[in-house]
Amino acid sequence: MFKILPFFFILISSKSIILGQDILSNYQETFEGMGTQIDINLTAQNKDLAQIAAQTAKAEFKRIENLISSWSPTSQTTKINQNAGIQPIKVDLELFQLIEKSKKISKLTKGTFDISFASINNIWKFDGAKIDLPSQKTIRKSVAKINYKNIILNNKDTTVFLKKKGMKIGFGAIGKGYVGDKIQQLLQRIGIKSGLINAGGDITVWGNELKPQGWKIGLFDPSNEDALLGMVKLKDQAIVTSGDAYQFVLINDKRYTHIINPKTGWPSRGLKTVTVIAQKAEMADALATAIFVLGEKKGKRLINKLKDVEVFMVNEMGEFIMSNGFPFIPNSDIQKN
């Protein structure tokens, strides 16, 4: 869906927007998956190739969803969870490698990103239902089984074993980025030289035959979804935003975000939004969540140590915090770009 403003065409996403004086692709498709909306924008040699690419993207999304979904009763992820504390489960190499990468990111972020977070009891609800503030005891109990170190991998047999009974893994903080990367790789192989994939706000871009200076991505103001804070230009990169603008709960007039610290079980505080740029969407996806938990000082320090990764944060006072190389273009300079 396009919304036209003076000088710009804007494609609305849940967390970021794509800017440009011309429509950046000659084919657009939208479909549903993983409980979110997926938008693809492609530049292809002809309409037939673009339509083939769109159908290929849908099929790939569905394939990966069936593999990693923890809510599908027949997925390998569900089987791993059902056998926690009982026995290792042999899985496809692709799923094994995704879990392996997830553990490495957990180590990098000191456990603030952890796919075993799925073990938490459903004590926080962000679906509009009224809830009471959980007790300290309930919260402590909810995180007792969260620990990526208890995900045991056997490289020889490609088996996964969750050490403690009741443990669960889930890919909510990395899955959309991962599927975006996989679809990009597949479409490039069939000849799509330029495109954009937006999986519920996890955006991956490559090439740009119509706009060689790069894709223009606008950053929403977390206090006003109709306004922009500024924009960035991307080439062959991914951008992901985590924030509390859409999913939160009010308890006794206090706002609690849906991003929970896996070590404490409490909603994270201090930041309103975190935007990460990286070479791969799966990394940007995972780091955006981790940095939201780490906070502005530790988060910035971590990102400044990583190659080809940048971060932009807005704290609860509305202040901007950026890593050393974040390519932020403020509103006052957008017209020049």
N, C-alpha and C positions, 0 to 999 in steps of 0.2 A: 504494500500500500504506500503510495507516494503522497506527501503533503508538500505543496508548493509554497515557498516563502520568497520574498524578493531576492533575486540573484542566485538562489540555490534551489536544487531539488533535494529533498531530504527523505531518505528511506528510514522509517521508524523501526527500531528494534526495541527489545525490552530493556536494554542497558546502554546501547550506543547507537549512533546514527551515521549514515553514510552520506557524505556531502559531495557535490560537484555541480558545475554549471551545465553539464550534459548528463543524461542517463548513462551510467558507466558500463552497461552491458546491453547486448541485443536480445537477451532471453532471460526471463525470470520465472521461477517456479516456487511455490510454497506448499509445504505438506506438514503433517503432524508426526511427532515421534518423541519417545522418552518424556512424554508429558509436556512437550513444549512445541513451539512453532519453528520450523526450519525454512529459511529463505536461501535460495541459491540464485546468483546472478552470473551469467556466463557470456563470454565473447567467443563465438565459434565461427567456423568458416561458412556455415549455412544453418538454416533452421532445423534441418533433419538431424545434423550432428548434435545440435543443442538439445533437441528433444530426446535423443538417445542418451545423452549425458545426464539429463534430468532423471530419466527412468533408472539409469545405472546408479545414480546417487541415492534414489529412494530404496533400491534393492540393497545397496551396501549398508545404508542406515539400518534397515530392518534386520539384516544379517547380524550386525554388531549388537544391536539391541537384544536380539535373541540369545546372543552369547554371554553378554555381561549383565543382563538385567537380573536384579535380585528379587524382583516381584513376579517374574515368570516362574511357574512351578516346574518347568522342564529345563531351565537353563543350567549350565554348568556351575554358575555362581550360586544358585539356589542349592544345588547338590553339595557344594563345599560347605555352605552354612548348615545344612541339615546334618552333616557328619562332623560338626565341630566337636572336638574332644573324643571322637570315636575312631575315625580312620582317615588316612590321606585319600584324596580324590584325584585321579588322573584327568588332566584337562588338555584342551588344544594348546599348542605352542603359543598362539596369539594371546590367549587369556593369561597363560603363565607369564609371558613377557610383560604384559600390562601390570600384573600384580608385582612382578619383580621391579619394574620402574617405579611403581607406587611406593614400594618399600624404600627405594633409594631417595625419593623425594621426602619421605617421612624422616629419614635420617638427616637429610640436608636441613630440614625445617625444625629439627629437634622435636618431632612428634606433633607439631601443630597442624600438619596435614597427616591424616591417618585413615585409610580405607576401612579399618576395623571400627571406625566410629559408628558404623551401622549397628553395632552391638548395643548402643544406648537404648534404654527403655523409652517408650513414647511418652515422656513426661512433659515435654514442651510441644504445644500445638500452635501452628501458625496459619490455620485455615479459617480463622474468624471465630472459632469456638471459644467460649469464655472458660478460662482456667484459673485456678488459684496458684499462688506461688508455691512451688515444691519445697519440701523441707530439705535441710542440709543432708539428713540421712538418706533421703530418697535420691538426691543428686549424687552423693558419693557412691551409692550402690549402682547407679546407672552407668558410671564410667569404669566400674571395676574390671570389666572384660575388654576394655579398649587398650590395645597395645600392639603396634605393628610388629614388634619383636616376637610375638607369639604366632605370627603367620609363618609357618615352616614350609620352605620350598625345597624340593628335590629336583635338581637340574637334570639328573640322569633319566628319571622316570617322568618328568614334568608333572609331578603331583603337588597338591596344595593341601596342607593340614593346618587347621585352626586348633591350637593347642588346648584351649579351654572350652569346656562345654558351655554353650550359650553365646559363644563368639559369633559374629557375623561380619562379612565384608560387603561393601557397596561402593559404587563408583559415581555417586552423585556429585563429587567435587572434582572429577577428572573425566568422566564419561563423555560429556558433550564435546569437550576439547579434543578428546581422542578420536571420536567419530568424525569430527571436522577435518582433522589431519588425514585420516584414512580416505575420506571421500576426495579430498584434494589430490592425493597421490594417485588415486584411481582415475580421476578425470584427466589429469595431466598425461597419464599413459595412453588414453584414448584420443588425445589430440586437443584438449581444451587448454589453450595457452594462457588464458586470462579468466579469472573468476573470483567470486566471493561467496563464502558459505557463512551463514549466520545461524547458529544453533542456539536459539534462545538467549542471544547476547554474547555467545562465544564466537568471535568473528575471525575467520581465516581468509587471507587474500593472497593472490599470486598473479604475476603479470599485470599489465594494464595497457592494452593496445590503444584504448581510446583516451587514456589519461596517463601518459608516460611519466609525469611527475609523481604519480602515486595515488592511491586511494585516500580520500579524505574522510576521516572518521570523527564525528562530533561527540563530545563528552557531555552527557546530561548533568545538569545541576541537581544534586540529590534532594535539594529543598524545593525544587520547582521543575517537574518533569517536562514542562513546555519550554524551558530555557536551556541554553548551553553555557558551559563554563569556558569552552574553547574547543580546539580540535587538534588532531595529529594527522600526519601523512604517513602512510604505510606502503612498503613494497616487500612482497614475499614474507609477510610476518603474520602474527596473530595478536589479537587484543581481547582481553577478557576483563569484565568488571564484576566485583562482588560488593554488595551493599545492603543496607537495611531499608531501602525505599519502599519495597513491595511486600516483603515478608517480615512481619514483626507482630508482637502481641503487647497489648497494654494491660498491666496488672497494677491495680491501685494507682492508676494514672502515671505509671512509669513504663517506658518503652523498652522492650527486650527484643533484640534482633534474633533472626533465625540461625545466625552463624554462631555455633556453640564451640567453646574451648574444649577439645577432647580430653584435656587433662583435668579440668575442674568440673565440667558438666554445666557450667554457667554460660549464658550468652555473652559474647565479647562486647567490650565497651571501648570508647575512645575514638573510633573511626566511623564515618558515615559511608564512605565508599573507597574502594581500592581498585585501581585499574592497572593491569600488568600487560606489557608488550614483550613478546618472546618470539623465537623462531618457530616454535611449535605451540599449537593451541592447548595440548594436554599439559604442557609445562605452565603456560600462562594461567590455565584454569586452576591447577593445583596451588600455584603460588599465590593467586589472588585470595583464595580462602585462607591459606596459611598466614599471609601478612595481615589480614584483617584480625586474626587472633593474636599475632605477635605484637601488633601496635606500630605506631609510626617510627619510633626510634630504632627498635630491633629490626623492623621490616625494612627500613631504608638501608640499614647497615648490611643486612643479608643481600639485598639486591645489588648494592654497589660492589659486592664481591663476585657477582656472577657475570659471565660474559654474555653479551647480546640479550640482556634482560633489563627492562626498565619499569619503574613503578611511579604512579601518580596517586596520591591519597588526599582525601578531604576529611579533616577531623570534625569532631562534634561542635567546634567553635566556628566552622566554616573556613578554616585556614587550609591552604594548599601546601602539600609536602611532596617533593619530587626527588627521584634519584638523579645522579649527576648528568645522565644523558637522555632524560625523558624529553621527547621532541614536542613539547607543548607549544601550541600557537594560541595566544589569548584572543578573546573576541575582538579586541581593538585591531588585531592584525589579520583577521580572517579575510577581509576584503582584498588584502594585498596578495593573498595566496590562492 
